[in-house]
């Protein structure tokens, strides 16, 4: 049982790190240039991050490591910094999609 929790922690952590790296690039771009260019695919990144976060159940659980919780919190904070409404919309879309699968 512990192995499954550890394996899930690693898989989720790797996914969170990927999301975080995309968000870091977007936040840096916003801070330097003030906005995203129209030709950037990253304009919907907050919604995408919220969707992935919810779809894959990346919210920290009691068995996750403190590092996992820190990265998950960072992903949420950066996505909300980019666009809180897009983050929430992405989460809601994923929740709706998951409810349709049940």
Secondary structure, DSSP 8 states (H G I E B T S, - for coil): -HHHHHHHHHHHHHHHHHHHHHHHHHHHHHHHHSS--TT-GGGGHHHHHHHHHHHTT-S--TTS-HHHHHHHHHHHHHHHHHHHHHHHHHHHHHHHHHHHH-
